């Protein structure tokens, strides 16, 4: 039986931690000149995914 592959897009976006999966904020990659400094500052850092999304990400990351 071949080894199950991890969803490569999910592997790039989520990291498993003790609290769940951490993720970056969206809308922080390009075309940032029109965005206010306050908005860009608030999009910094990481947060934990919502509990409703955990089963789907578990499946993509093959952590059943």
Residue pairs with C-beta under 8 A, 6 or more apart in sequence:
4 62
5 62
6 60
6 61
6 62
7 60
7 61
9 60
10 57
10 60
10 61
11 61
13 23
13 24
14 21
14 22
14 23
14 49
14 57
14 61
15 21
15 22
16 61
16 63
17 48
19 48
20 48
20 49
20 51
20 54
21 48
21 49
21 54
21 57
21 61
22 46
22 47
22 48
22 49
23 46
23 47
23 48
23 49
24 46
25 43
25 44
25 45
25 46
25 47
26 43
27 35
27 43
28 40
28 43
28 44
32 40
49 57
58 64
